Each structure stands twice: as C-alpha cells, then as structure tokens.
Amino acid sequence: MKFLISITILIFLQACTQKHQPIKITSMENKEAKNNPYYSRTDTTKLNISNNEWKKVLIPDLYAVARESATERAFTGKYNEFDEVGDYYCAVCGNHLFRSTSKFASSCGWPSFFEADKNGVYYKRDQSYGMDRVEVLCKRCDSHLGHVFDDGPKPTGLRYCMNSISLEFVAVSQK
C-alpha cells in the first residue's frame, strides 16, 4: 500500500499539474495572431488587457493555459519533440521568450529550455496543488507559460518547462 501511494505521489510531483486538457495543435503557424489586435513581435509595450477581452481574442485552449494557468497534456504539444533553429515568442502577444539554442530534450513531456530572454519573462511563486513551484509568465501580457525548475543542464542548471500552446516558433529562414 505504501508503495502504491509513493508511486502516485511521485507521478503527481513529476508532471506539471493540469486543470484542462487542451487539444494538440499540429500546425506551426499561429493563425490566431492574425485576429489578435494585441499581437506584435516588435512592440514591447506592457499590455493591460482584461481577461474578458482576452477571452474574445484567444482560442479556448490558449485562453485556458495562458489566462487560467492550465497545463496541456504531457507529450502532446507541437514543440515537445521539435528541433528547428529560430526563436520562440509568446503565442498571446508576440513577445520574445526563448532562442532555439537554449532548447534541450528533457523527456518531461513539455518543451524545455535552459535559458529565457530576461526581457521576455518574469517569475511568480506558485503554491497551488500543494506544491512549491516557480511560475513563468510573459513580461508583456502576463500570460502563464509554464514553470521553471532547478534540474536542468549546464550552464544555468534550469529547466523551463513550457506549454507548447503558449509558444509560437519562428524559424531563422522566416525572419
């Protein structure tokens, strides 16, 4: 019985907790950005948009993750096993977040990075679900991106465990 409880707790602690199960999106193109008046890869002005307004602009799965801190199911995100050269931006507002050179295969089920753009993200303590974690949010629009853990590779030792749906990838060839 103790073994079963220990395994259950271990599984719970290893996964980022989820409230919703967003649908896997297979296309790399952020088609929703075309209908989002707040989306820009060049404007870094801080946004102060209500969740009611975001709900009108964002698709339901992105809204659930970005605005309600949901988590997509492990191993379902479009960037989990993705290895192209380019940059990652916030799917909500277009803010720069990560470079592909900081992405690594963590096998945790979500795209992982060892370094974030210091001008792109900020951090908040998250004690939900009985865990003590560090939430990663977009510095421009305050959207939930995922969590950061201290079990990553050198040089930082960090693992930014991100939701694919919160990210938009732009290849070097598309810039």
Residue frames relative to the residue before (quaternion, step in Angstrom):
aa qw qx qy qz dx dy dz
M 1.0000 0.0000 0.0000 0.0000 0.00 0.00 0.00
K 0.6503 0.5076 -0.3158 0.4687 3.60 0.96 -0.88
F 0.6201 0.5481 -0.3375 0.4484 3.58 1.05 -0.79
L 0.6616 0.5101 -0.2984 0.4614 3.60 0.92 -0.91
I 0.6489 0.4996 -0.3080 0.4842 3.58 0.98 -0.82
S 0.6497 0.5203 -0.3167 0.4547 3.60 0.94 -0.87
I 0.6527 0.5033 -0.3111 0.4730 3.59 0.95 -0.86
T 0.6460 0.5228 -0.3173 0.4568 3.58 0.94 -0.88
I 0.6636 0.4903 -0.3009 0.4782 3.59 0.90 -0.87
L 0.6444 0.5291 -0.3187 0.4508 3.59 0.95 -0.87
I 0.6534 0.4988 -0.3104 0.4774 3.60 0.90 -0.88
F 0.6541 0.5224 -0.3093 0.4512 3.58 0.93 -0.88
L 0.7114 0.4634 -0.2639 0.4577 3.58 0.90 -0.90
Q 0.6563 0.5259 -0.3223 0.4346 3.61 1.08 -0.60
A 0.7160 0.4104 -0.2562 0.5032 3.59 1.05 -0.59
C 0.4716 -0.5961 0.5501 0.3460 3.52 -1.20 0.53
T 0.4687 -0.7065 0.4534 0.2749 3.57 -0.70 1.03
Q 0.1617 -0.8041 0.5669 0.0772 3.57 -1.00 0.80
K 0.2718 -0.7339 0.6005 0.1639 3.53 -1.15 0.75
H 0.7745 0.2014 -0.0791 0.5944 3.55 1.13 -0.74
Q 0.2731 -0.7334 0.5870 0.2071 3.54 -1.27 0.23
P 0.1924 -0.8145 0.5388 0.0961 3.57 0.15 1.28
I 0.5343 -0.6234 0.4816 0.3065 3.52 -1.20 0.65
K 0.4800 -0.6515 0.5003 0.3079 3.56 -1.04 0.75
I 0.1999 -0.7595 0.6112 0.0983 3.55 -0.93 1.00
T 0.2741 -0.8101 0.4982 0.1425 3.60 -0.66 1.03
S 0.6371 0.5299 -0.3426 0.4427 3.62 1.06 -0.57
M 0.4146 -0.7057 0.5177 0.2492 3.58 -1.06 0.75
E 0.6026 0.5763 -0.3549 0.4228 3.58 1.20 -0.41
N 0.3282 -0.7268 0.5718 0.1928 3.57 -0.98 0.88
K 0.1515 -0.8317 0.5309 0.0586 3.57 0.20 1.29
E 0.6164 0.5755 -0.3432 0.4135 3.58 1.10 -0.65
A 0.5546 0.6260 -0.3917 0.3835 3.61 1.14 -0.57
K 0.6005 0.5818 -0.3549 0.4183 3.58 1.11 -0.64
N 0.7291 0.3908 -0.2191 0.5174 3.60 1.16 -0.58
N 0.6015 0.5591 -0.3383 0.4596 3.57 1.32 0.10
P 0.2896 -0.7980 0.5019 0.1656 3.63 -0.31 1.19
Y 0.6641 0.5090 -0.2984 0.4591 3.61 1.23 -0.30
Y 0.5503 0.6388 -0.3758 0.3844 3.59 1.30 -0.19
S 0.2353 0.7458 -0.5991 0.1717 3.56 -0.89 1.00
R 0.3186 -0.7446 0.5542 0.1924 3.58 -0.96 0.86
T 0.7012 0.4484 -0.2696 0.4843 3.60 1.25 -0.07
D 0.6680 0.4783 -0.3015 0.4839 3.61 1.08 -0.63
T 0.1258 -0.8126 0.5668 0.0500 3.59 -0.69 1.06
T 0.3363 0.7575 -0.4915 0.2674 3.58 1.28 0.26
K 0.5051 -0.6516 0.4821 0.2964 3.58 -0.91 0.96
L 0.2637 -0.7700 0.5650 0.1352 3.57 -0.89 0.98
N 0.0877 -0.7624 0.6393 0.0483 3.54 -1.13 0.73
I 0.1802 0.7986 -0.5326 0.2148 3.54 0.44 1.33
S 0.4544 -0.6933 0.4862 0.2764 3.58 -0.88 0.90
N 0.6002 -0.5574 0.4287 0.3813 3.56 -1.21 0.46
N 0.5814 0.5675 -0.3795 0.4425 3.61 1.10 -0.56
E 0.6664 0.4796 -0.2952 0.4886 3.58 1.00 -0.81
W 0.6389 0.5162 -0.3339 0.4624 3.60 0.94 -0.83
K 0.6290 0.5521 -0.3386 0.4300 3.59 0.99 -0.78
K 0.6442 0.5117 -0.3130 0.4746 3.59 1.13 -0.61
V 0.7312 0.4608 -0.2170 0.4538 3.57 1.08 -0.79
L 0.7605 0.4010 -0.1991 0.4704 3.60 0.90 -0.93
I 0.5236 -0.5818 0.5028 0.3667 3.57 -1.22 0.50
P 0.6682 -0.5534 0.3146 0.3851 3.62 -1.06 0.65
D 0.6679 0.5055 -0.3209 0.4420 3.62 0.89 -0.82
L 0.6609 0.4829 -0.3008 0.4894 3.57 0.97 -0.82
Y 0.6232 0.5311 -0.3420 0.4611 3.59 0.97 -0.77
A 0.6505 0.5350 -0.3211 0.4331 3.61 0.89 -0.92
V 0.7047 0.4350 -0.2665 0.4931 3.59 0.91 -0.87
A 0.7488 0.4510 -0.2391 0.4227 3.56 0.66 -1.14
R 0.8047 0.3066 -0.1436 0.4878 3.58 0.85 -0.88
E 0.7599 0.3250 -0.1900 0.5299 3.62 1.20 -0.47
S 0.4465 -0.7344 0.4093 0.3063 3.59 1.34 0.21
A 0.2600 0.7475 -0.5579 0.2498 3.58 0.99 0.80
T 0.2832 -0.7365 0.5853 0.1866 3.57 -1.30 0.15
E 0.4104 -0.6894 0.5299 0.2748 3.56 -0.91 0.86
R 0.6174 -0.5593 0.3973 0.3848 3.57 -1.17 0.57
A 0.5746 -0.6010 0.4396 0.3396 3.56 -1.07 0.77
F 0.8533 0.1731 -0.1670 0.4626 3.54 -1.19 0.79
T 0.6050 0.5670 -0.3668 0.4219 3.63 1.17 0.35
G 0.5707 0.6412 -0.3714 0.3539 3.59 1.17 -0.42
K 0.5876 -0.6310 0.3962 0.3157 3.54 -1.08 0.78
Y 0.7422 0.3935 -0.2318 0.4905 3.62 1.13 -0.46
N 0.3771 0.7467 -0.4794 0.2653 3.60 1.25 0.09
E 0.7862 0.1125 -0.0502 0.6055 3.60 0.84 -0.96
F 0.3808 0.7052 -0.4739 0.3647 3.53 0.69 1.17
D 0.0257 0.8284 -0.5542 0.0771 3.57 -0.70 1.05
E 0.2861 0.7367 -0.5525 0.2650 3.58 0.46 1.22
V 0.4821 -0.6584 0.4979 0.2935 3.56 -1.24 0.46
G 0.4513 0.6610 -0.5036 0.3252 3.55 -0.79 1.06
D 0.5380 -0.6085 0.4777 0.3347 3.53 -1.24 -0.56
Y 0.3149 -0.7251 0.5867 0.1754 3.53 -1.26 0.58
Y 0.1220 -0.7899 0.6009 0.0109 3.53 -0.95 1.03
C 0.5975 -0.5315 0.4496 0.3979 3.56 -1.29 0.33
A 0.4123 -0.7271 0.4972 0.2327 3.59 -0.76 1.05
V 0.6300 0.5390 -0.3312 0.4505 3.60 1.21 -0.38
C 0.8550 0.1258 -0.0170 0.5028 3.60 0.74 -1.05
G 0.5291 -0.6611 0.3993 0.3514 3.63 1.22 -0.21
N 0.4176 0.7209 -0.4600 0.3070 3.60 1.24 0.09
H 0.4820 -0.6668 0.4805 0.3036 3.62 -0.97 0.81
L 0.1278 -0.8308 0.5412 0.0228 3.59 -0.87 1.02
F 0.8218 -0.0292 0.0953 0.5610 3.59 0.76 -1.08
R 0.3212 -0.6787 0.6171 0.2353 3.53 -1.37 0.36
S 0.5742 -0.6070 0.4197 0.3546 3.58 -1.06 0.68
T 0.5940 0.5890 -0.3621 0.4113 3.60 1.15 -0.51
S 0.6886 0.4350 -0.2874 0.5041 3.61 1.25 -0.22
K 0.5095 0.6337 -0.4234 0.3995 3.61 1.28 0.10
F 0.0197 0.7959 -0.6047 0.0229 3.57 -1.05 0.73
A 0.5257 -0.6210 0.4862 0.3188 3.56 -1.27 0.46
S 0.0839 -0.8334 0.5462 0.0104 3.56 -0.26 1.26
S 0.3174 -0.7762 0.4764 0.2642 3.59 1.25 -0.41
C 0.4621 0.6893 -0.4463 0.3349 3.61 1.19 0.42
G 0.6007 -0.5902 0.3527 0.4080 3.60 1.25 -0.23
W 0.7308 0.2952 -0.1994 0.5822 3.55 1.31 -0.10
P 0.5797 -0.5575 0.4283 0.4119 3.61 -1.11 0.45
S 0.1138 -0.8157 0.5670 0.0120 3.55 -0.90 0.97
F 0.1115 -0.7730 0.6244 0.0141 3.51 -1.13 0.85
F 0.3543 -0.7369 0.5254 0.2355 3.60 -1.10 0.57
E 0.7879 0.1597 -0.1050 0.5854 3.59 1.27 -0.13
A 0.2044 -0.7679 0.5983 0.1024 3.56 -1.09 0.83
D 0.5729 -0.5332 0.4810 0.3951 3.53 -1.32 0.31
K 0.4056 -0.7479 0.4671 0.2406 3.61 -0.49 1.16
N 0.6759 0.4518 -0.2916 0.5041 3.60 1.20 -0.42
G 0.6591 0.5469 -0.2925 0.4254 3.57 1.28 -0.15
V 0.8075 0.2163 -0.0902 0.5413 3.59 1.09 -0.63
Y 0.0797 -0.7387 0.6587 0.1182 3.49 -1.39 0.21
Y 0.4088 -0.7412 0.5050 0.1688 3.55 -1.29 0.39
K 0.0463 -0.7749 0.6303 0.0086 3.50 -1.21 0.66
R 0.4820 -0.6484 0.5030 0.3070 3.56 -1.01 0.79
D 0.0972 -0.7879 0.6081 0.0057 3.56 -0.94 0.99
Q 0.0302 -0.8177 0.5744 -0.0249 3.57 -0.48 1.22
S 0.3192 0.7642 -0.5006 0.2522 3.58 1.18 0.52
Y 0.8384 0.2222 -0.1796 0.4642 3.54 -1.29 0.49
G 0.6420 -0.5658 0.3175 0.4085 3.58 1.11 0.64
M 0.6041 0.5331 -0.3611 0.4695 3.59 1.24 0.33
D 0.2823 -0.7172 0.6051 0.1996 3.56 -1.25 0.43
R 0.1334 0.8051 -0.5547 0.1622 3.57 -0.21 1.32
V 0.3803 -0.6759 0.5722 0.2668 3.54 -1.36 0.08
E 0.2656 -0.7736 0.5627 0.1196 3.54 -0.57 1.23
V 0.2408 -0.7443 0.6082 0.1351 3.56 -1.12 0.77
L 0.0340 -0.8097 0.5851 -0.0313 3.57 -0.77 1.10
C 0.5482 -0.5897 0.4777 0.3515 3.55 -1.24 0.50
K 0.4503 -0.7191 0.4691 0.2452 3.55 -0.82 1.02
R 0.6764 0.4997 -0.2975 0.4519 3.61 1.13 -0.53
C 0.8419 0.1800 -0.0622 0.5049 3.61 0.81 -0.95
D 0.4457 -0.7255 0.4236 0.3093 3.61 1.30 0.06
S 0.3898 0.7257 -0.4863 0.2914 3.61 1.11 0.52
H 0.5062 -0.6292 0.5094 0.2972 3.54 -1.16 0.77
L 0.1547 -0.7966 0.5810 0.0628 3.57 -0.90 0.99
G 0.6998 -0.3544 0.2836 0.5515 3.57 1.03 -0.82
H 0.5170 -0.6085 0.4871 0.3539 3.57 -1.12 -0.71
V 0.2787 -0.7307 0.5941 0.1884 3.56 -1.27 0.40
F 0.1263 -0.7880 0.6023 0.0183 3.54 -1.01 0.98
D 0.4582 -0.7060 0.4754 0.2563 3.58 -1.18 0.50
D 0.5390 0.6183 -0.4057 0.4032 3.59 1.05 0.74
G 0.4150 0.7291 -0.4471 0.3105 3.57 1.15 0.60
P 0.6634 -0.5216 0.3697 0.3888 3.55 -1.33 0.04
K 0.6266 -0.4768 0.4360 0.4358 3.54 -1.34 0.06
P 0.5811 -0.0644 -0.8008 -0.1296 1.66 -2.28 0.88
T 0.6779 0.5286 -0.3069 0.4084 3.65 1.11 -0.39
G 0.3310 -0.7431 0.5108 0.2780 3.60 1.07 -0.69
L 0.5907 0.5817 -0.3544 0.4326 3.59 1.30 0.18
R 0.1418 -0.7491 0.6390 0.1017 3.53 -1.30 0.54
Y 0.1647 -0.7615 0.6238 0.0627 3.54 -0.44 1.27
C 0.1268 -0.8026 0.5828 0.0113 3.56 -0.33 1.31
M 0.0204 -0.8633 0.5004 -0.0634 3.58 -0.06 1.35
N 0.4558 -0.6317 0.5502 0.3007 3.54 -1.28 0.46
S 0.4898 -0.6776 0.4624 0.2950 3.61 -0.77 1.01
I 0.6526 0.5443 -0.3277 0.4130 3.56 0.92 -0.86
S 0.6469 0.5165 -0.3133 0.4654 3.59 1.19 -0.48
L 0.6979 0.4615 -0.2466 0.4890 3.57 1.29 -0.25
E 0.1092 -0.7276 0.6687 0.1072 3.51 -1.33 0.46
F 0.2388 -0.7836 0.5628 0.1098 3.55 -0.83 1.03
V 0.0621 -0.7615 0.6443 0.0335 3.55 -1.06 0.83
A 0.3616 -0.7531 0.5169 0.1866 3.54 -0.59 1.21
V 0.6265 -0.5311 0.4071 0.3996 3.57 -1.18 0.55
S 0.6616 0.5312 -0.3035 0.4336 3.60 0.97 -0.81
Q 0.6742 0.4918 -0.2895 0.4688 3.63 1.22 -0.42
K 0.5701 0.6214 -0.3831 0.3769 3.60 1.23 -0.23
